[in-house]
């Protein structure tokens, strides 16, 4: 089973497991760097939970996901026209104040991670902010038919060093907010400068 097949097959279960997770502590540092009525891209929006939260806070949100079934659910939830699109296909140029890639790039192939992050940075305006989260670790692995690219501090630093026009604002580790999970996450907040 490919990762994408997993999300199409288990879209309802995934939505139920993630929709009501309290993400406010992760939104805060990201939104603190953005202007009012910011233009945000939600990359791999899943159920649409974060897209809806940002809209409710007065921001303009574009959202993409690569799972047909999750796009349908996110459309229903958010009233945003969520696009069926892979993060490999992002080609926008300097239009977003913020790019939110929460638990999505962890499915990016490791040898294409710099390429995809580069696309996200290109999509940001000057002083735009990129948030990314990965499961904490240093390996490539498969679990329940999904491929994961885990990242630790050393790998995050190596990734950041590939870009001249970006600086780290904050990096921190959190524990999964879902009650049955004990996994650690690495959260990255980067800013694009001139």
Secondary structure, 3 states (H helix, E strand, C coil): CCHHHHHHHCHHHHHHHHCCCCCHHHHHHHHHCCCCCCEEEEECCCCCHHHHHHHHCCCEEEEEECCHHHHHHHHHHHCCCCEECCHHHCCCCCCEEEEEECCCHHHCCHHHHHHHHHHHHHHEEEEEEEEEEEEECCCEEEECCEEEECECHHHHHHHHCCCCCEEEEEEEEEECCCCCCCCEEEEEEEEECC
